[in-house]
Amino acid sequence: MTNKDSSHGLPRDISAKALLGFEDPGGIEAIQLEDIQARSLRDLAKAHFSVAAISVLLIFAINFGEVPLWATGLWVAAIGGYAALWATNLRDKQLIQSGRATRHEFLRMGKHSGISGLIWGSALPILGTFGAMPQWLGIWSVCLAMMVYASLMNPSLPIVATAFIGATSLGGVVGWVMHSEYYLALATVALGTLMIFGVLRSAKAQILYEFASNVLQEKSETVSLLLREFEDSGADWLWQTDTGRCISHASPRFAFALEAEAKVVEGQPLLKLIAGDSWETGRYPDELHHLADKLKRREAFSNLIVPVTINGKRRWWELSASPRQADDGSFLGFRGVGSDVTEQRESAEKISHLARFDTLTSLPNRLQLTEALGQALSDADRWRRRCGFMMIDLDRFKAVNDTLGHPVGDRLLAQVAKRLKMIMSENELCGRLGGDEFAVVLKDASDANYVAQVSKRIIDTISKPYEVDQNTLYIGASIGSAVGPMDGRTVELLMRSADLALYRSKEEGGNTHHSYQHKLHANAEERRVLEFELRNALESNQFHLEYQPVVEANGDHGVVGFEALLRWNNPKFGNVSPAKFIPVAEDARLIVPIGNWVLRQACTDAMNWPSSIKVAVNVSVDQLTSPSFVETVVQALHDTGLPAWRLELEVTESIFVRDGGLAVQILDRLRKLGIKLSLDDFGTGYSSLGYLSNIRFDTIKVDRSFVTGASKGKAECIAIIRAVVAMADALDIATTAEGVENEAELAMIQQFGCDKIQGYYFGRPMVINDACALFSDIQRSSVA
């Protein structure tokens, strides 16, 4: 049995029985023991037969002339025959060639060795009967030499050695007793016993040594395999320095990373190899200073990222190392690993850049702007100064996106960003918030006129024409600004103040700058409350419709229709102007349900008028482009019974700027249903001449601003009205003049040739009962 040292995986001891093969040591030790003993037998088999042959010749020479040849021949034949039998047995078992055997086979080898020993030991009692003491001593000397040889040359196979020594000693004892040499017989017993004891001790030491060698070899092979796999993985490499911080060992991959041969790398200072030109100047990056300090202080370090210059190229390495120490504790240098992390570093920097910069314009994004604004507010508080924040919204940009497509819009945004970047000073940081919104952080805005100057510079720069894909584009910029900490002590408050100022600029028509005023918060709060009330208006029946008559321009000016106008009477605010609540409804996405209610109510009311009277309903962009608008119109006509030709839907030119293609499709579907279409506020917004060829309108309404201007003699307004009427006549489209308030304007409109008139001169907006009363009065007049 064996005692095993678990900490090292080695047996501490092995019993004599296990060595001799009389006991199975168990576990992996049994296999290892058999392999060691088989290897020993294989290595010594040929030498054993050679020594035996020489010894046989010596016996023959010693007995020549003293012993009859027949006696010597018989003994030699016995030795040779049994040796041949043993050799045949070894070959059959393939012990010599393969070195593989079991414990039972070794026991058989011991039996053969014992028989061989008996034959050798028989030389003294058999051949010695024919001679005297010199011959006896010669024979025994040869036998003793064979015993010594067996004890020395078979330490790993004690069963073979002990069996041979014991059997040979037995033959010697018998011989000396036959010759009455009792002292020599006793000496032979003592000598044989000592030799057997020595064999067992030597065998145990040899076996344990072989065990240890096997374990060390396995560990060495494992370490070599791991290192080879580590190197072959292509990810990391090994390096080692001496006490002078010079490379004492460079793995092939480490040398390859340095683009040099290992023999050139070894002996060079580590810092010199990776510092590049910085080695001569001594101006190292901070990371290399940190590495140098670690090496100087002999401190272990892990995952240290350092910049490396290899043949003029910048790389990034990740290094880890620990100091090496001798058995006496003295410092030997560093041993470490490294890997090239340039790609990971660049990827991390790219991710960091993407997190802080806008991908389309390469300007700082919202995150970086808010961080910069926070720092500006902190500096303003520390140095008792002011900072500023400006929000920029591009005017008419949506028209570009909708008419020319988003790719053109993106390229336009890139050009805007380039212009903004060019006019920024070190005191200003420009970025993109998203969409067509930009922002500027003013680090120091203590000068009262500074914000206004920057705003003017931005508006003038952005308003210049752009060339994008062979298109000349014109846009503007609405700017809202706020000054901190006066207009907000936090980033959120200051940005909100600037946003409120921007909204004011957009309300005033755009392409202008408006600074924050405290009343804007009150206006915003009013809008919030107004939106809240507006959400409950439909359910609370707070809306009603009023109708303004549309009359014929010539003849008796008979009523041909009404325009439905939405009115809101709120318990908290009273009568709210449409100019005030319609924009709120559009921003709050309430315009669609409100518009649908208007449509249905107008159709219902129109059924109370004569069958020739039409009703005109204004339709917003959001309402027209909603997915179910056509179905909503059809359902309203069906439920109320109003003929399609009596419904006239009024749209403004803005629908063609936003979702123009979709709007044309929807209008075309409506017209095929027999519904009349009217283009409102013609000429006040965008050029619609191209759209007039795409969709057939029944009426064009001339905006009241042109009517008022023409009545005052403005040549351009007169020219516009005449052009519109002439164009409409050519296209067989009726014209309606809005805003006619007196007889002079009526006469002028009649002179221009408009077909219909709408204005206070013929009637203000009225409730449904008053509108119905008009027809009752007409009927009574006819009867009279």
Residue, then its C-alpha position, 0 to 999 in steps of 0.5 A: m500500500t502507498n501513502k499519498d501526498s495530496s498537495h503534490g500528487l506524489p506517494r510518500d511511501i510504498s510497501a515492500k510487498a507492492l515493490l515485489g509485486f505481492e500486493d496491488p498498490g491501487g489507483i494510478e500508482a499501480i499503473q505507474l509502477e508497472d510502467i516503470q518496472a516494465r521500462s526497467l526490464r526492457d532497458l536492461a534485458k539485453a545487457h543482462f544476457s550479455v553479462a550472463a554470457i561473459s560470466v558463463l565464459l569465466i566459469f568455463a575458463i576457471n573450471f577448464g582442466e579442473v572439471p571434466l568437460w562433460a560436467t562443465g558442458l552440462w552446467v553451461a547447457a542448463i544456463g544457456g537453455y534456461a536463458a533462451l527459454w526466458a528470452t523466448n518468454l519475454r519476446d512472446k509477452q512483448l515486454i522488451q518491445s512494448g514495455r507493457a506488463t502486469r503485476h502477475e507477469f512480473l511475478r512470473m519474471g521473478k520465478h524465472s529469475g529465481i530458477s536462473g539463480l538456482i542454476w547459477g548457485s548450483a555451480l559451486p556444489i556441482l562443479g566444485t566437487f572436482g576441484a580445490m579451494p582456489q577453484w571454489l573461490g573463483i566459481w563463487s566470485v563469478c556468482l557473487a559478481m552476478m548477484v552484485y550486478a543484479s542488485l545494482m542494475n535492477p533497482s526498479l525491479p526488485i522481484v527479479a533481483t531478490a529472487f536471483i540473489g536469494a536463489t544464488s545465495l542458497g546454492g552458495v550456502v549449500g556448496w560451502v556446507m558441502h565443502s565444510e566451509y561453514y564460516l563462508a556459508l554463514a558469510t554468504v547468508a549475511l551477504g545475500t540478506l544485506m544485498i536483498f535489503g539493499v535492493l529493496r531500499s534502492a528499489k523504493a528510492q528509485i520508484l519514488y524518484e521515477f514517480a516524481s520525475n513523471v509528475l514533473q514531466e507531466k507538469s512541465e508538459t502541461v505548462s508548455l502546452l498551456l503556454r503554447e496555447f496561450e501564445d497560439s491564441g493570438a490574443d496575448w503574449l509573454w515578456q520578462t525583464d531583469t533587475g535593470r528593467c530590460i527584456s530578459h525573455a521575449s516570446p515570439r508573439f511579443a517580438f512580433a508585436l514590436e515588429a522586431e526579432a526576439k534576439v534584438v528585443e532581448g536586452q533592451p529596456l522595456l520603456k525604450l521599446i514601447a516609448g518610441d521617440s518619447w524615449e529620447t525626449g523623456r516626455y512620456p504620456d501619463e500612462l507610461h509615467h505610471l508604468a515606469d513608477k510601477l517598475k521602479r517601485r517593483e509593484a505588481f500591476s494589472n490591466l494597465i493600458v499604455p500608449v505604444t509607438i511601434n515604428g512611428k505607429r500609435r498602438w495601445w497595449e494592456l500590460s499585467a506583470s508581477p515581480r519575480q523573486a529568488d528563494d532568498g527573496s531577492f528581486l529578479g525582475f518582472r514577468g508579465v503578459g500583454s495584449d494589443v487592445t488598439e481596436q478595442r480602444e478605438s471602438a470604445e472611443k468611437i462609442s464614446h464619441l457616438a454617445r456625445f456627438d450627433t452622427l449626422t452633423s458631427l456636432p455635440n448632441r443633447l447630452q454634451l450640450t446639457e453637460a456644457l450648460g451645467q458647467a457654464l452655470s457652475d462657472a457663472d455662479r463661481w465667477r459671478r457672471r452670466c451664461g446663455f443658452m440659445m435654441i434654434d429652429l429652422d424655418r421652412f425646413k419641413a417643406v424641404n423634407d416633405t417636397l424633396g425628401h429626407p436625404v436632401g433634408d439631411r444634407l441640408l442639415a449637414q450644411v447648416a451645421k457646417r455654417l454654424k460651426m464656422i461662426m462659433s467662437e471659443n466662448e460658444l458651443c453649438g450642437r444639435l438637439g434633434g430634428d431641425e433644432f440646434a442650440v448654442v451654449l454661451k459660456d460667458a454672456s455678461d455683455a447685455n448685447y452679446v446674445a443679440q449679436v450672436s443671434k443676428r450672426i446666426i440668422d444672417t448665416i443660416s438665411k443665405p441660400y443653399e445648393v443641395d443636389q442642384n436645388t437652391l434652397y432658402i430657409g430661416a432660423s427662429i431663435g429663443s434665448a435665455v440667460g442664466p442664472m437670471d432666467g433659470r438656475t438649473v439646466e432644465l429651467l434655463m432650457r425651458s426658458a429658452d424654449l418658451a422664447l423660441y416658441r414666441s419667435k415662431e409665433e411672430g413668423g420666424n426668422t427672428h430672435h426673441s429673448y426670454q421674458h417672465k411673462l412667457h411662463a405665464n403664457a405657457e401656464e395659460r396654454r397648459v390650462l387652456e389645453f386641459e380645458l380643451r380636452n374636456a370641451l367636446e364632452s361638455n358640449q362647449f363647442h358650437l358653430e356659427y355660419q358666415p354667408v357666402v353670396e353671389a357677386n352679381g345680381d341680387h347677391g343671393v346666398v349660395g352657401f355658408e362657411a362653418l366657423l368653430r366657436w368655444n365658450n368655456p366656463k373659465f375663460g368665456n368665449v375663446s378666440p379660434a386664433k388662440f385655441i386652434p393652435v393649442a388644439e393642433d399642438a395637443r393633437l386634439i384637432v382631429p376629433i374636434g374637426n370631425w365633430v365640426l364636420r358632422q355638426a355642419c352637415t346636420d345643420a345644413m339639412n335645415w337650409p334650402s337644398s341649393i345651399k352649400v356648407a363649407v367646412n375648414v379642414s386642417v392638415d392633421q385632419l385631412t391626412s389622418p388615416s380614416f378621414v375619407e371614411t369619416v366624411v362618407q359616414a357624416l354624409h350618410d348619417t345626416g343625409l346631406p348630398a355630397w355636392r352640398l359639402e365643400l371642404e376648405v384647405t389651405e396651401s400648407i397641406f401641400v407642403r406637409d405630406g403633399g403627395l398624400a394630400v393630393q391622393i385624399l383630395d382626389r378621392l373626395r372629389k370623386l365622391g362629388i364633394k366640392l373642394s376649396l383652396d383657402d388663403f390663396g397666395t399668402g403662403y407657398s406657391s400652389l400653381g403646381y398643385l392646381s394642375n394636380i388636383r381640381f379645385d372648385t373654388i379659390k378664395v382670395d384672402r382678405s389681405f389682398v382685398t384690403g390692400a387693393s381697396k387702398g390702391k396697392a398695385e401689387c394686391i390689385a395685380i394679384i387679384r386680377a391674376v388669380v381671377a384670370m387664372a381661375d377663369a382659365l381653369d374653370i374655377a370659381t373665385t370667392a373674395e373674402g373680407v368685403e366690408n363696404e360698398a366700395e370694396l364690393a364694387m371693386i371686387q365686382q369689377f375684378g370679376c370674382d364670382k362670390i363674396q364673403g364678408y361683414y358687408f353681407g353678414r357676420p358669423m351667426v348661429i344656426n337659428d339666425a342662418c335659417a331665419l335668413f331663408s324665412d325672411i326671403q320666403r316672406s318677402s317673396v310672398a309679399 
